[in-house]
Amino acid sequence: MENMLGLLRIHIQRGVNLAVRDMRSSDPYVIIKMGKQKLKTRVVKKSVNPEWNEQLTLSIVDPNLPILVSVYDKDTFSFDDKMGDAQFEIGPLIKAMKMNFQDLQDGAIISKVQVNKQNCLAEETCIIYSKGKLVQNMVLRLRNVECGEVELQLQWIDIPSSKGH
C-alpha cells in the first residue's frame, strides 16, 4: 500500500447497555469502516453488555477520513438488526504522534479530546504515553438507537518505511 502513514490498532473492548433486538437480549458484533476498509468482530451470543476484547488493525492512508463503528445484532433467519453507530476522528492521535515524547514518563497525558456535538464521545478522552506507545481510550455513545456505548482503545503503530515518519 503506497502512501501509508502507519497502522491503527483498535482494541474493541466491550459494549455497555446495548439495545435489545431479540426477545430479551441481542447477539451483537461490531463492524469498523474507514474508506474502503471494513473489519468485523465475532458475535457475542445473548448479551447487551458483550466483552469482545478483540484487536482490529486499519492501514491509515488518509488520516482525515472518519472511522465508523456500527453495532449489529446477528439474526439467523433475517437480516441483521442495526444496534446503533458512532464515528470518531484520529486527527488528535496523529497530531500527538508528531510531538517529541522521548523524555516522558509512563502514563503521561499528551493531549485531551473534549466531548462536543461533532464527535460521539460519551466522555473526555486522553491520549497517553504508555509503555513506549501512544494510546487513546474512548467510550463512544451510539447514535440512531435508544441506548448503548462501545469502549475501545486506539494505538498507533509506526511502520519504518511509512510516510508518517
matplotlib code that plots the C-alpha trace (Angstrom):
import matplotlib.pyplot as plt

x = [0.0, 1.6, 1.4, 0.6, 1.2, 1.0, -1.3, -4.1, -4.8, -8.3, -8.9, -12.7, -13.1, -16.8, -20.3, -22.3, -26.1, -26.7, -30.2, -32.3, -33.1, -34.2, -36.8, -34.8, -31.3, -29.1, -26.3, -24.0, -21.0, -19.1, -18.1, -15.3, -15.2, -12.6, -12.8, -12.8, -11.6, -14.1, -13.3, -15.6, -15.6, -17.0, -20.7, -21.3, -24.4, -27.3, -25.6, -26.4, -23.0, -20.7, -17.0, -15.3, -11.7, -10.6, -7.9, -8.6, -6.0, -6.6, -4.0, -4.0, -3.6, -5.8, -5.9, -8.8, -11.2, -13.6, -13.8, -17.3, -18.2, -21.5, -23.1, -25.4, -27.5, -26.8, -30.1, -30.3, -33.4, -33.5, -31.3, -29.1, -30.6, -28.7, -28.0, -26.5, -23.4, -20.8, -17.8, -14.5, -11.5, -7.9, -6.6, -5.7, -3.8, -1.9, -1.1, 0.2, 2.4, 4.3, 5.3, 8.6, 7.8, 11.2, 11.6, 8.0, 7.2, 4.9, 1.3, 1.9, -1.1, -0.1, -3.5, -7.2, -10.2, -13.4, -16.9, -18.7, -21.6, -19.4, -18.0, -19.7, -17.6, -19.5, -16.8, -13.5, -10.7, -6.9, -4.0, -1.5, 2.1, 2.1, 4.9, 6.6, 3.5, 0.7, -2.8, -6.2, -9.0, -12.5, -16.1, -18.4, -22.1, -24.0, -26.3, -29.6, -30.6, -32.2, -29.1, -25.6, -21.9, -18.8, -15.5, -12.3, -8.6, -6.6, -2.9, -0.8, 1.8, 4.6, 5.9, 9.6, 9.1, 5.9, 5.4, 4.2, 7.9]
y = [0.0, 3.2, 6.4, 4.5, 6.6, 3.7, 1.3, 1.9, -0.9, -0.7, -2.8, -3.3, -3.9, -4.1, -2.9, -1.3, -1.3, -2.1, -2.2, -5.4, -6.6, -10.2, -11.3, -10.5, -9.8, -9.4, -11.2, -8.2, -7.7, -4.6, -3.5, -0.9, 1.0, 3.5, 4.4, 1.0, -1.0, -3.0, -5.1, -7.2, -8.7, -12.0, -12.3, -12.5, -14.5, -13.3, -10.2, -6.4, -6.0, -8.0, -8.4, -8.6, -7.9, -8.1, -6.2, -5.0, -3.1, -0.5, 0.7, 4.5, 6.3, 9.4, 10.4, 12.8, 10.0, 9.3, 5.8, 4.5, 2.0, 0.1, -2.4, -5.1, -7.9, -11.2, -12.9, -16.4, -16.2, -12.5, -9.5, -8.5, -5.6, -2.4, -1.5, 2.0, 3.6, 6.1, 7.7, 9.2, 11.0, 10.1, 13.6, 14.3, 11.0, 11.8, 15.3, 13.8, 11.4, 14.4, 15.6, 14.7, 12.3, 10.6, 12.0, 11.4, 9.2, 6.2, 7.4, 11.0, 12.7, 14.1, 15.7, 15.6, 15.4, 17.0, 15.8, 18.0, 17.9, 16.8, 13.7, 10.6, 10.6, 9.8, 11.3, 13.2, 11.1, 11.4, 10.4, 8.8, 7.7, 4.1, 1.6, 3.5, 3.9, 6.4, 5.1, 6.6, 5.1, 6.2, 5.5, 6.1, 6.8, 5.1, 7.2, 6.2, 3.9, 4.2, 3.3, 1.8, 2.6, 0.9, 1.1, 0.9, 1.8, 3.1, 2.5, 3.9, 1.6, 3.2, 1.5, 2.3, 2.8, 4.8, 8.5, 9.1, 9.1]
z = [0.0, -1.1, 0.9, 4.1, 7.2, 9.6, 11.3, 13.8, 16.2, 17.5, 20.6, 20.8, 24.5, 25.3, 24.7, 27.5, 27.9, 24.2, 22.8, 23.0, 19.4, 20.1, 22.7, 25.8, 24.6, 21.5, 19.7, 19.0, 16.8, 15.6, 12.2, 11.8, 8.5, 7.2, 3.5, 1.7, 4.7, 6.7, 9.7, 12.0, 15.5, 16.4, 17.5, 21.3, 21.9, 24.2, 25.7, 25.9, 27.7, 25.4, 26.1, 22.6, 23.7, 20.0, 18.2, 14.7, 12.6, 9.9, 7.4, 7.6, 4.2, 4.8, 8.5, 7.7, 7.0, 9.9, 11.3, 11.5, 14.3, 13.7, 16.1, 14.7, 16.2, 14.4, 13.2, 11.8, 9.6, 8.7, 8.0, 11.0, 13.0, 13.4, 17.1, 16.5, 15.2, 16.1, 14.4, 15.5, 14.1, 14.5, 13.9, 17.6, 17.8, 14.5, 15.9, 19.1, 17.1, 15.7, 19.2, 20.8, 23.7, 24.3, 27.8, 29.0, 31.9, 31.5, 31.9, 30.9, 29.2, 25.8, 25.0, 25.7, 23.4, 24.7, 24.1, 21.5, 19.1, 16.2, 17.9, 19.5, 22.7, 25.9, 28.0, 27.6, 26.2, 26.8, 24.6, 26.9, 26.6, 27.8, 27.6, 24.8, 22.7, 22.3, 23.3, 23.4, 25.4, 24.3, 25.1, 22.1, 22.6, 19.9, 17.6, 15.9, 18.8, 22.2, 24.2, 24.2, 24.3, 22.9, 24.8, 22.7, 22.8, 19.9, 19.4, 16.7, 15.1, 13.2, 10.1, 9.5, 5.7, 6.0, 5.2, 8.8, 9.9]

ax = plt.figure().add_subplot(projection="3d")
ax.plot(x, y, z, "-o")
ax.set_aspect("equal")
plt.show()
